[in-house]
Amino acid sequence: MNQTTAPFRADSYPEHTIGRLMENPVAVFPGHLSVAEAVERVRELATKRLFTYCYIVDEAEILQGVVTMRDLLLHDREARLDAFMLRNPFVLRPEYPLMEAMRQTVNRHYPSYPVCDDRGMLLGIVRGSRIFEEQAVEISAQPGAMVGVEREERVNTPFLRSLKFRHPWLQFNLLTAFIAAGVVGLFEGTIDQIVVLAVFLPVLAGQSGNTGCQALAVSLRGLTLGELKPGRENQFLVKEAALGLANGALVGITAGLGMFFYATWQQTAVSPYVLSAIVFLSMVGSCFLSGVSGVMVPLTLKKFGADPATASSIFLTTATDVASMGFFLGIATLWLM
């Protein structure tokens, strides 16, 4: 029985998969080996490379179990490895995307994980530290991906390459900004007659944008950690919609009071009470839609096979700006014009 499986090429597996992180296992033993024989082999192997577990395989190199160093030291020297090995150990597949592997290992924290094919053949191992490193890179890349910064870009990325990564998304963001500007343009007559409304447009856009970003952050975290499983999307959507309504009502009261005092100070022709009510209703409606958008944007991107984090903030900003300004100016037009 070979003490390591056949060599493999990590670059034969796609990027961002477990196969890319695999190493050849060191201590691979047959189950009939005695503790004394295994200890002798471990002593020899330990001078060449660090390892944590012994992997027990059959003649076809199908993984049968795992033996820890502690169990190896505590059992009788004549005991066979397959008599006390941990059967049916947790394994990873080489084709697993890193995000899937992270979801499966987030609560396990093992030093290393065996990697097997669908037949159970031991192909290699992947160290928990490598998965953690990739997880750190993945998490650090997520905020950038939300605004169109590619995951490959680093501090030392050349200027032209960074420009190539970022500029297309800025052009797309400009296009979406035109959509929001077009909504404001539809109500130009209302703004011309009631100028005080223009003062509160950034207030509505800012609050609805923050509400949407909160929902988006929780959504992306749930997708990353596997907490947002199929079938739970509707429940989560209802929760975020309710949070949007509640937060919108609470900040709407504060914003309405702000509009009341500002309109009173400016001595506007329109009743401060009416303007305050418009601000309140607009805040509730826009925060509600922002909470819904914060969930729907990443779920929709995932449904179409895209990374849920990719430029999600750009899509969300468009939705929240259109919702907040459309609600505010639309209600004002219907009520006052």
KEKE-3310 file (N, C-alpha, C; in steps of 0.2 Angstrom, whole numbers, plus 5000, padded with zeros to 4 digits):
npx = (5004:5003:5010:5006:4993:4991:5001:4995:4989:4986:4983:4975:4962:4947:4948:4946:4941:4940:4949:4960:4967:4972:4983:4995:4990:4999:5001:4995:4987:4984:4970:4973:4985:4995:4995:5008:5016:5011:5015:5029:5030:5024:5034:5044:5039:5036:5047:5049:5037:5024:5009:4992:4982:4980:4976:4964:4963:4956:4961:4958:4960:4950:4943:4942:4942:4947:4962:4966:4981:4981:4973:4980:4991:4986:4980:4982:4998:4996:4984:4973:4972:4960:4951:4948:4947:4940:4925:4917:4921:4920:4921:4927:4923:4933:4928:4920:4915:4924:4916:4906:4913:4917:4905:4902:4912:4912:4908:4916:4930:4942:4959:4963:4956:4950:4949:4939:4933:4918:4916:4922:4936:4951:4958:4966:4971:4965:4971:4964:4968:4972:4959:4954:4962:4958:4945:4946:4951:4941:4930:4936:4936:4923:4916:4922:4917:4904:4903:4908:4922:4934:4937:4950:4958:4971:4981:4993:4990:4993:4991:4983:4977:4969:4961:4954:4947:4938:4932:4921:4910:4908:4904:4892:4886:4884:4874:4863:4862:4857:4844:4838:4839:4830:4818:4817:4816:4804:4795:4798:4790:4783:4793:4798:4787:4786:4798:4804:4803:4814:4825:4823:4825:4839:4839:4829:4834:4846:4842:4834:4843:4853:4845:4842:4855:4858:4849:4855:4868:4865:4859:4869:4878:4870:4869:4883:4887:4878:4866:4854:4845:4837:4820:4818:4819:4807:4802:4813:4812:4800:4803:4813:4805:4796:4804:4809:4797:4795:4807:4806:4794:4798:4810:4803:4795:4804:4810:4799:4796:4807:4805:4793:4797:4807:4799:4790:4799:4803:4792:4782:4771:4763:4755:4764:4761:4755:4766:4775:4767:4768:4782:4783:4775:4782:4794:4791:4786:4798:4808:4802:4802:4816:4821:4815:4822:4835:4835:4831:4839:4852:4847:4841:4852:4860:4851:4852:4864:4875:4888:4881:4886:4892:4893:4881:4878:4877:4866:4857:4857:4852:4839:4834:4836:4827:4815:4814:4814:4804:4793:4792:4791:4780:4769:4769:4765:4752:4745:4747:4746)
npy = (4994:5011:5025:5037:5045:5044:5056:5073:5086:5102:5113:5107:5108:5119:5137:5144:5133:5118:5109:5116:5119:5108:5096:5082:5069:5063:5053:5039:5024:5006:4998:4986:4988:4988:4997:4999:4997:5008:5018:5018:5021:5034:5041:5041:5048:5060:5067:5073:5080:5090:5084:5080:5070:5052:5043:5031:5018:5007:4994:4999:5012:5019:5029:5024:5028:5039:5042:5049:5057:5057:5046:5036:5036:5032:5019:5001:4993:4982:4984:4985:4997:4999:4995:5005:5017:5033:5032:5035:5049:5067:5074:5083:5088:5089:5097:5106:5123:5137:5144:5136:5126:5134:5136:5124:5120:5130:5129:5118:5118:5110:5104:5099:5093:5078:5075:5069:5059:5056:5043:5040:5039:5043:5058:5069:5081:5096:5110:5117:5130:5135:5136:5145:5156:5159:5162:5174:5182:5181:5187:5200:5204:5206:5219:5227:5221:5224:5237:5236:5234:5223:5206:5202:5213:5221:5231:5233:5231:5236:5252:5254:5241:5242:5252:5247:5237:5244:5255:5251:5248:5261:5268:5261:5264:5277:5277:5272:5282:5292:5287:5289:5303:5305:5302:5312:5323:5321:5327:5340:5352:5352:5353:5366:5374:5371:5374:5370:5356:5351:5352:5341:5330:5324:5319:5309:5300:5297:5290:5280:5273:5269:5260:5250:5246:5240:5229:5222:5219:5210:5200:5196:5191:5180:5172:5169:5162:5152:5152:5157:5147:5138:5140:5148:5160:5168:5170:5177:5189:5194:5198:5208:5217:5221:5226:5237:5244:5247:5254:5264:5271:5276:5284:5292:5300:5308:5314:5320:5330:5338:5343:5350:5360:5367:5371:5379:5389:5394:5399:5394:5393:5381:5371:5367:5356:5348:5346:5339:5327:5322:5320:5310:5299:5296:5292:5281:5273:5272:5267:5254:5249:5249:5240:5228:5228:5226:5213:5207:5210:5203:5190:5189:5191:5180:5170:5171:5166:5174:5181:5185:5197:5205:5221:5224:5234:5245:5242:5242:5255:5262:5257:5261:5275:5279:5274:5282:5295:5295:5291:5302:5314:5310:5308:5321:5328:5322:5326:5340:5347)
npz = (5000:4995:5003:5000:4990:4972:4963:4959:4949:4954:4946:4937:4941:4941:4944:4961:4967:4978:4973:4969:4980:4985:4993:4993:5003:5018:5028:5024:5027:5027:5034:5041:5047:5062:5077:5082:5070:5063:5070:5069:5055:5055:5063:5054:5043:5048:5049:5037:5034:5040:5048:5053:5054:5052:5037:5033:5021:5009:4997:4985:4987:4993:5005:5021:5035:5048:5058:5073:5080:5094:5097:5091:5099:5112:5110:5111:5106:5098:5092:5078:5066:5059:5069:5078:5071:5066:5058:5042:5040:5039:5023:5009:4992:4977:4967:4973:4974:4982:4991:4994:5001:5012:5018:5022:5031:5041:5054:5059:5060:5058:5058:5045:5030:5022:5005:4993:4979:4970:4972:4983:4984:4990:4986:4990:5002:5011:5019:5034:5036:5024:5018:5026:5024:5010:5012:5020:5009:5001:5008:5010:4997:4994:4998:4988:4976:4977:4972:4960:4959:4954:4960:4958:4958:4967:4979:4972:4959:4942:4935:4922:4921:4933:4929:4918:4925:4933:4926:4917:4925:4931:4921:4919:4931:4929:4919:4926:4935:4927:4925:4938:4938:4928:4933:4943:4934:4928:4937:4937:4936:4948:4957:4954:4958:4971:4980:4991:4992:4985:4994:5003:4995:4995:5008:5009:4999:5005:5017:5012:5005:5014:5022:5012:5010:5022:5023:5011:5016:5026:5018:5009:5018:5023:5011:5009:5020:5020:5026:5021:5015:5001:5000:5011:5007:5005:5018:5024:5015:5019:5032:5030:5023:5033:5042:5035:5034:5047:5051:5042:5046:5059:5056:5048:5056:5062:5051:5046:5056:5055:5042:5045:5054:5046:5035:5042:5046:5034:5029:5019:5006:5006:5018:5032:5039:5030:5021:5030:5032:5019:5018:5028:5024:5012:5016:5023:5013:5004:5011:5014:5001:4999:5008:5003:4990:4994:4997:4986:4975:4977:4977:4964:4956:4959:4955:4941:4939:4942:4952:4968:4974:4965:4959:4966:4974:4966:4958:4968:4973:4962:4962:4975:4974:4964:4970:4982:4977:4968:4975:4984:4976:4968:4977:4982:4971:4967:4979:4980:4968)
capx = (5000:5007:5008:5002:4990:4995:5002:4990:4990:4981:4980:4970:4955:4946:4950:4941:4938:4944:4954:4966:4970:4973:4989:4995:4991:5006:5000:4989:4988:4979:4966:4975:4991:4995:4997:5016:5018:5009:5019:5035:5029:5023:5040:5048:5036:5036:5054:5048:5032:5019:5003:4988:4979:4981:4970:4964:4960:4957:4966:4956:4961:4943:4944:4938:4941:4953:4964:4970:4987:4979:4970:4986:4996:4982:4978:4987:5002:4995:4978:4973:4969:4952:4947:4946:4947:4934:4922:4913:4923:4918:4925:4926:4924:4938:4924:4917:4918:4927:4911:4902:4917:4917:4899:4902:4917:4912:4907:4920:4937:4947:4966:4964:4950:4951:4946:4937:4929:4911:4917:4925:4943:4955:4962:4971:4969:4966:4972:4959:4971:4971:4952:4953:4965:4954:4939:4948:4952:4934:4927:4939:4934:4915:4914:4924:4913:4897:4903:4911:4929:4935:4941:4958:4962:4975:4985:4999:4988:4995:4986:4979:4973:4964:4956:4950:4942:4933:4928:4915:4905:4907:4899:4885:4883:4881:4868:4858:4860:4852:4837:4836:4838:4824:4812:4816:4814:4796:4792:4801:4785:4781:4799:4798:4782:4787:4805:4806:4804:4821:4829:4823:4827:4844:4837:4825:4838:4851:4839:4832:4849:4855:4840:4843:4862:4858:4846:4859:4873:4863:4857:4875:4881:4867:4871:4889:4887:4873:4860:4849:4844:4831:4814:4818:4819:4801:4802:4818:4810:4795:4806:4816:4800:4793:4810:4809:4791:4796:4812:4803:4790:4802:4814:4799:4793:4809:4811:4793:4797:4812:4801:4788:4801:4810:4793:4788:4804:4803:4785:4780:4764:4760:4755:4769:4758:4754:4773:4777:4764:4771:4789:4782:4773:4787:4800:4789:4786:4804:4812:4799:4805:4823:4822:4814:4827:4841:4835:4829:4845:4857:4844:4840:4859:4861:4846:4854:4870:4880:4890:4877:4889:4894:4890:4875:4877:4875:4859:4853:4857:4847:4832:4832:4835:4821:4809:4813:4812:4798:4788:4791:4788:4774:4764:4768:4761:4745:4742:4747:4746)
capy = (5000:5017:5029:5043:5043:5046:5064:5076:5093:5106:5117:5104:5110:5126:5142:5145:5126:5115:5105:5120:5120:5101:5093:5075:5067:5060:5047:5035:5017:5001:4997:4980:4990:4989:5003:4999:4998:5014:5023:5018:5025:5041:5044:5042:5053:5067:5071:5076:5085:5090:5082:5079:5064:5046:5041:5023:5017:5000:4992:5004:5019:5022:5031:5021:5032:5043:5041:5055:5056:5055:5039:5032:5035:5029:5012:4996:4993:4977:4985:4987:5004:4999:4994:5011:5023:5037:5030:5040:5056:5072:5075:5088:5086:5093:5102:5111:5130:5139:5147:5130:5123:5138:5135:5117:5120:5136:5126:5112:5120:5105:5106:5098:5089:5074:5077:5063:5060:5054:5036:5040:5038:5049:5062:5073:5084:5103:5112:5122:5137:5137:5138:5152:5162:5160:5165:5181:5185:5182:5192:5207:5206:5207:5226:5230:5218:5227:5243:5235:5232:5215:5202:5201:5219:5222:5237:5233:5231:5241:5257:5252:5236:5244:5256:5242:5233:5249:5260:5249:5249:5268:5270:5258:5268:5284:5276:5271:5289:5295:5285:5292:5310:5306:5302:5319:5327:5320:5331:5347:5357:5352:5356:5373:5378:5370:5373:5367:5349:5349:5352:5335:5325:5320:5316:5303:5296:5294:5286:5274:5270:5265:5255:5245:5243:5235:5223:5219:5216:5203:5195:5193:5187:5174:5168:5167:5157:5146:5153:5159:5141:5138:5139:5153:5167:5172:5172:5183:5194:5197:5201:5214:5222:5223:5230:5243:5248:5250:5259:5270:5275:5279:5289:5296:5304:5313:5318:5325:5335:5342:5347:5355:5366:5370:5374:5385:5394:5397:5402:5392:5393:5375:5370:5363:5349:5344:5344:5334:5321:5319:5317:5304:5294:5295:5289:5274:5269:5271:5262:5248:5246:5248:5234:5223:5228:5224:5206:5204:5211:5198:5184:5189:5190:5172:5166:5171:5163:5179:5182:5190:5203:5209:5227:5224:5241:5249:5240:5244:5262:5264:5255:5266:5282:5279:5273:5287:5302:5294:5292:5309:5319:5308:5310:5328:5330:5320:5330:5347:5350)
capz = (5000:4995:5009:4998:4984:4966:4962:4955:4947:4957:4941:4933:4943:4940:4949:4966:4969:4983:4970:4968:4986:4988:4994:4993:5010:5020:5032:5021:5029:5026:5040:5045:5050:5069:5080:5082:5063:5061:5074:5065:5049:5057:5065:5048:5039:5052:5048:5031:5033:5046:5046:5059:5054:5047:5033:5032:5014:5007:4992:4980:4990:4995:5012:5026:5041:5050:5065:5076:5083:5101:5097:5089:5105:5117:5110:5112:5101:5093:5089:5071:5065:5057:5075:5082:5067:5065:5052:5039:5041:5034:5017:5004:4985:4973:4962:4977:4975:4989:4995:4996:5006:5017:5021:5025:5036:5045:5061:5060:5062:5058:5055:5038:5028:5016:4998:4989:4973:4971:4973:4990:4983:4993:4981:4993:5008:5010:5026:5036:5036:5017:5017:5030:5020:5004:5015:5021:5003:4998:5012:5009:4990:4993:4997:4982:4971:4977:4969:4953:4959:4953:4965:4956:4959:4973:4980:4967:4952:4938:4934:4917:4923:4937:4925:4914:4929:4936:4922:4914:4930:4932:4915:4920:4936:4926:4916:4931:4938:4923:4927:4944:4936:4924:4938:4945:4928:4927:4942:4937:4937:4955:4961:4952:4961:4978:4980:4998:4991:4983:5000:5006:4991:4997:5014:5007:4995:5009:5022:5009:5002:5020:5023:5007:5011:5028:5020:5007:5019:5029:5013:5006:5023:5023:5006:5010:5026:5018:5031:5017:5011:4997:5004:5017:5004:5006:5025:5025:5012:5023:5038:5028:5021:5039:5045:5031:5036:5054:5051:5038:5050:5064:5054:5044:5061:5063:5045:5046:5061:5052:5037:5048:5057:5040:5031:5046:5046:5027:5028:5013:5004:5007:5025:5035:5041:5023:5019:5035:5030:5013:5020:5032:5019:5007:5020:5024:5006:5001:5016:5013:4995:4999:5011:4998:4985:4997:4997:4979:4971:4977:4975:4957:4953:4960:4951:4934:4939:4943:4959:4971:4977:4959:4958:4969:4977:4960:4956:4974:4973:4957:4965:4981:4972:4960:4974:4986:4974:4964:4980:4987:4971:4966:4982:4982:4965:4968:4984:4980:4961)
cpx = (5004:5005:5006:4999:4994:4996:4997:4992:4985:4979:4976:4963:4954:4948:4944:4938:4943:4950:4961:4970:4973:4981:4989:4995:4997:5004:4994:4991:4983:4976:4969:4982:4990:4997:5005:5019:5017:5013:5026:5035:5028:5029:5044:5045:5036:5042:5054:5043:5027:5013:4999:4985:4982:4975:4970:4960:4961:4961:4964:4957:4955:4944:4939:4937:4947:4955:4968:4976:4986:4977:4976:4991:4992:4981:4984:4991:5000:4988:4978:4970:4962:4948:4945:4946:4940:4931:4918:4915:4920:4923:4923:4927:4929:4934:4921:4920:4920:4921:4907:4906:4917:4911:4899:4907:4917:4912:4911:4927:4942:4954:4966:4958:4952:4947:4945:4933:4922:4911:4920:4933:4946:4960:4968:4968:4969:4966:4966:4962:4971:4964:4951:4956:4961:4948:4940:4948:4945:4930:4929:4937:4927:4913:4916:4919:4906:4897:4907:4919:4930:4939:4948:4962:4965:4978:4990:4997:4990:4989:4981:4974:4967:4958:4951:4945:4937:4929:4922:4909:4903:4902:4892:4882:4880:4875:4862:4856:4856:4845:4834:4834:4832:4818:4811:4814:4807:4792:4795:4796:4783:4787:4799:4793:4783:4794:4808:4807:4811:4826:4829:4824:4833:4843:4833:4829:4843:4848:4837:4838:4852:4851:4841:4850:4862:4855:4851:4865:4871:4861:4864:4878:4877:4868:4878:4890:4882:4867:4854:4847:4837:4825:4813:4818:4813:4800:4807:4815:4804:4798:4809:4811:4797:4798:4810:4803:4792:4801:4810:4799:4793:4806:4809:4796:4798:4810:4805:4793:4802:4809:4796:4792:4804:4804:4791:4792:4804:4797:4783:4773:4760:4760:4760:4767:4757:4761:4776:4774:4767:4778:4788:4780:4778:4793:4798:4789:4793:4808:4809:4802:4812:4825:4821:4819:4833:4841:4835:4835:4850:4854:4843:4847:4861:4857:4848:4861:4876:4882:4885:4880:4891:4890:4883:4873:4875:4868:4854:4852:4852:4840:4830:4831:4828:4815:4808:4811:4805:4792:4786:4788:4781:4768:4763:4764:4754:4742:4741:4745:4739)
cpy = (5006:5021:5036:5041:5046:5054:5066:5083:5097:5111:5114:5105:5117:5131:5142:5138:5123:5111:5109:5121:5113:5100:5086:5073:5063:5053:5043:5028:5013:5000:4991:4982:4990:4995:5004:5000:5005:5019:5024:5022:5032:5044:5045:5048:5060:5071:5075:5081:5085:5088:5080:5073:5058:5044:5034:5022:5009:4999:4997:5011:5023:5023:5028:5024:5036:5042:5047:5053:5054:5048:5034:5031:5031:5022:5007:4995:4988:4978:4987:4994:5004:4997:5000:5018:5026:5035:5035:5047:5061:5073:5081:5085:5091:5099:5107:5118:5132:5141:5141:5127:5127:5137:5129:5116:5125:5134:5120:5114:5115:5107:5105:5093:5085:5076:5071:5064:5057:5046:5035:5039:5044:5052:5066:5076:5092:5105:5117:5129:5140:5140:5145:5158:5164:5164:5172:5185:5186:5187:5199:5209:5208:5214:5229:5227:5222:5234:5242:5235:5225:5212:5202:5207:5219:5229:5238:5232:5237:5246:5256:5246:5238:5248:5252:5239:5238:5253:5258:5250:5256:5270:5267:5262:5274:5283:5275:5278:5293:5293:5288:5300:5311:5306:5309:5324:5327:5325:5338:5352:5357:5355:5364:5377:5377:5368:5369:5359:5347:5348:5345:5329:5321:5316:5309:5298:5293:5289:5279:5270:5266:5259:5249:5242:5238:5229:5219:5216:5210:5198:5192:5189:5180:5169:5165:5161:5151:5147:5154:5153:5142:5136:5144:5160:5171:5174:5178:5189:5198:5201:5207:5219:5225:5228:5237:5247:5251:5255:5265:5274:5279:5285:5294:5302:5310:5317:5323:5331:5340:5346:5352:5361:5370:5374:5380:5391:5398:5400:5400:5392:5387:5374:5365:5356:5345:5341:5339:5327:5318:5316:5310:5298:5292:5291:5282:5270:5267:5266:5255:5245:5245:5241:5228:5222:5225:5216:5203:5205:5205:5191:5183:5188:5182:5168:5166:5169:5168:5179:5187:5197:5208:5215:5228:5231:5246:5248:5243:5251:5265:5263:5260:5273:5283:5279:5279:5294:5301:5294:5299:5314:5317:5309:5317:5331:5328:5324:5337:5351:5349)
cpz = (5000:5001:5007:4991:4978:4965:4958:4953:4949:4951:4936:4935:4942:4946:4954:4968:4974:4980:4969:4974:4989:4988:4994:5001:5011:5023:5029:5022:5027:5033:5044:5048:5058:5071:5080:5075:5061:5064:5071:5059:5050:5059:5058:5043:5042:5051:5041:5030:5039:5044:5053:5059:5050:5044:5031:5025:5013:5000:4986:4982:4992:5003:5016:5033:5042:5057:5067:5079:5091:5101:5096:5095:5111:5117:5110:5106:5096:5090:5082:5071:5063:5063:5079:5078:5067:5058:5049:5041:5036:5029:5013:4997:4981:4969:4966:4976:4982:4993:4998:5002:5012:5021:5025:5031:5041:5053:5063:5063:5063:5055:5047:5036:5022:5010:4994:4983:4975:4973:4980:4990:4986:4988:4984:5000:5007:5018:5028:5035:5029:5015:5020:5026:5014:5007:5017:5015:5000:5001:5010:5002:4990:4993:4991:4976:4971:4973:4962:4953:4959:4958:4964:4958:4966:4973:4974:4960:4948:4936:4928:4918:4928:4934:4921:4919:4931:4932:4919:4919:4932:4927:4916:4926:4934:4923:4921:4935:4934:4924:4933:4942:4932:4928:4941:4940:4927:4932:4943:4939:4945:4959:4960:4956:4969:4979:4986:4997:4989:4989:5003:5002:4993:5004:5013:5003:5000:5014:5018:5007:5008:5022:5019:5008:5017:5026:5016:5010:5023:5024:5010:5012:5024:5017:5006:5015:5025:5023:5027:5012:5006:5001:5009:5014:5006:5013:5027:5021:5016:5029:5036:5026:5027:5042:5041:5033:5043:5055:5048:5042:5056:5062:5050:5049:5062:5057:5044:5050:5058:5046:5040:5050:5051:5036:5035:5046:5039:5025:5021:5012:5006:5015:5027:5037:5035:5021:5024:5033:5024:5014:5023:5028:5014:5010:5021:5018:5003:5005:5015:5006:4995:5003:5007:4993:4988:4997:4990:4974:4971:4975:4968:4954:4953:4956:4943:4934:4940:4951:4963:4973:4971:4958:4961:4972:4972:4958:4962:4974:4968:4960:4970:4979:4968:4965:4979:4983:4970:4969:4983:4982:4969:4971:4983:4976:4965:4974:4983:4973:4959)
residu = (MET:ASN:GLN:THR:THR:ALA:PRO:PHE:ARG:ALA:ASP:SER:TYR:PRO:GLU:HIS:THR:ILE:GLY:ARG:LEU:MET:GLU:ASN:PRO:VAL:ALA:VAL:PHE:PRO:GLY:HIS:LEU:SER:VAL:ALA:GLU:ALA:VAL:GLU:ARG:VAL:ARG:GLU:LEU:ALA:THR:LYS:ARG:LEU:PHE:THR:TYR:CYS:TYR:ILE:VAL:ASP:GLU:ALA:GLU:ILE:LEU:GLN:GLY:VAL:VAL:THR:MET:ARG:ASP:LEU:LEU:LEU:HIS:ASP:ARG:GLU:ALA:ARG:LEU:ASP:ALA:PHE:MET:LEU:ARG:ASN:PRO:PHE:VAL:LEU:ARG:PRO:GLU:TYR:PRO:LEU:MET:GLU:ALA:MET:ARG:GLN:THR:VAL:ASN:ARG:HIS:TYR:PRO:SER:TYR:PRO:VAL:CYS:ASP:ASP:ARG:GLY:MET:LEU:LEU:GLY:ILE:VAL:ARG:GLY:SER:ARG:ILE:PHE:GLU:GLU:GLN:ALA:VAL:GLU:ILE:SER:ALA:GLN:PRO:GLY:ALA:MET:VAL:GLY:VAL:GLU:ARG:GLU:GLU:ARG:VAL:ASN:THR:PRO:PHE:LEU:ARG:SER:LEU:LYS:PHE:ARG:HIS:PRO:TRP:LEU:GLN:PHE:ASN:LEU:LEU:THR:ALA:PHE:ILE:ALA:ALA:GLY:VAL:VAL:GLY:LEU:PHE:GLU:GLY:THR:ILE:ASP:GLN:ILE:VAL:VAL:LEU:ALA:VAL:PHE:LEU:PRO:VAL:LEU:ALA:GLY:GLN:SER:GLY:ASN:THR:GLY:CYS:GLN:ALA:LEU:ALA:VAL:SER:LEU:ARG:GLY:LEU:THR:LEU:GLY:GLU:LEU:LYS:PRO:GLY:ARG:GLU:ASN:GLN:PHE:LEU:VAL:LYS:GLU:ALA:ALA:LEU:GLY:LEU:ALA:ASN:GLY:ALA:LEU:VAL:GLY:ILE:THR:ALA:GLY:LEU:GLY:MET:PHE:PHE:TYR:ALA:THR:TRP:GLN:GLN:THR:ALA:VAL:SER:PRO:TYR:VAL:LEU:SER:ALA:ILE:VAL:PHE:LEU:SER:MET:VAL:GLY:SER:CYS:PHE:LEU:SER:GLY:VAL:SER:GLY:VAL:MET:VAL:PRO:LEU:THR:LEU:LYS:LYS:PHE:GLY:ALA:ASP:PRO:ALA:THR:ALA:SER:SER:ILE:PHE:LEU:THR:THR:ALA:THR:ASP:VAL:ALA:SER:MET:GLY:PHE:PHE:LEU:GLY:ILE:ALA:THR:LEU:TRP:LEU:MET)
# end
